């Protein structure tokens, strides 16, 4: 992985950050939980390497989205997106909210939730491409799971890059997240560009906005309806 850094912090904190994804532990195909699920994932380790995400930062707001996915194998690419994520994330540090744009059951939902900045900061460090990073931990809720519905997410953030953002909904740390371990996926920064000449535009989200609680009820009701419609 090659990293390219260009720093010139401005009042607007204009930045463009790219991330690649890797399977946690080196392989999803050999992951014990995935193997037990009997999900056919042959080739997913290589497919994950083709995904690239971008994080745009401007005026205390950020936008995280998938920018590339080579659909050579449509089924395995779809599964790779399922693990790594295919939704758009809008984070507003001033309002302390995250808006996630989700495609579900043929509809698009704008789901709003409050940011969770309840990080556990540690003194553990490691160097990522010459930059000293610190480890932080946070608990993440797993939707639709009744028991043991939280997993631990690990972030490695860099205090010398004072931008409190990162992949997906995560942020609020005293530095940019260069590496994030979220369940079975690792997000690793591949390029950072911070300068006043960047032309960055974060569009406003169009359409109705609903709460995370209401969206969970819609998902649960849809699954229940599908179960009831199945032949007995």
Beta strands, then each sheet from edge to edge (+ up, - down):
strand 1: 5-6
strand 2: 15-23
strand 3: 52-58
strand 4: 61-68
strand 5: 88-92
strand 6: 97-104
strand 7: 107-114
strand 8: 120-128
strand 9: 131-141
strand 10: 150-158
strand 11: 176-182
strand 12: 185-194
strand 13: 209-211
sheet 1: 1+ 12+ 2- 3+ 4- 5+ 6- 7+ 13+
sheet 2: 1+ 12+ 11- 10+ 9- 8+
end
